């Protein structure tokens, strides 16, 4: 009897020991996870390549772009926020003064402005980025286009609470906003914060420099009374922006405005009325210069998939270097050759 009890006890202990060993195997010790290619240690979340600059950013790729109309009258200079725009278009408005259409996506400036009115060709530019267009009034044709086209836009005239006036400047050169206010307006208006961004080409190997004519200094004459330009900074591989021959700086941050890619293209301009309002053909095709890393390449441009794109002699789109881009649009009369000088 005792022998049977001992044997049964030994079998029970063996089963219990075996069960413990099996349970230990079923719960392996956790091993440390290595960050994936899209994660940055210490960052709040995964990083992505910004679709408009080709640079790494923490901003979601599907985040909606915002276009702000920025004043370039002499009393509006220096402006705020141009240094943080992914892409800036400079185009004539009325008379000899240009206006900026600044596209924001991967960076957020503290202040943006002075904000100014919109024209139909600026609406065409914003449409290519599915951008929410921010402006202060506009020409009758532009306002009708925005209304009839159902575009997402924010007009200060009807929505003043999302803007403010700087008392140190005189109207209309003192109207400002910021991305926080704009996104609050988007939420209030029910605008989606997810947009359809265009695909832009970027160079496969940024270490490889482009081949072209030397172009370390660029001057663009829009009129006898207004010119802008760029000077190449080889150490930083950027072009420094000049306005009326002087370095152009951001009013809020004091940062010098620079561009990795500078594109100058010519387009048909036609004055429509006594006020000097223009019609500008942004469909193309036309001639273009592309300035990158101290050299210039010629090309032809046309609007494809909503965006102004430049193509080389072989018919392929000229890729951008990672970074921001400035696009200057000049009239075909007097034309690209007469308006642009480089050396």
Secondary structure, 3 states (H helix, E strand, C coil): CHHHHHHHHHHHHHHHHHHHHHHHHCCCCCCCCCCCCCCCCCCCCCCEECCCCCCEECCCCCECCEEEEECCCHHHCCCECHHHCCEEEEEECCCCCEEEEEEECCCCCCCEECECCECHHHHHHHHCCCCEEEECCECHHHHHHHHHHCCCEEECCCCHHHCEECCCCCCCCCEEECHHHHHHHHHHHCCCCECCCCCCCECCCCCCCCCCEECCEEEEEEECCEEEEEEEECCCCEEEEEECCEECECCCCCCECEECEEEEEEECEEECCCCCCEEECCCEEEEEEEEECCEEEEEEEEEECCEEEEECCCCCECCECCCCEEEEEEECCCCHHHHEEEC
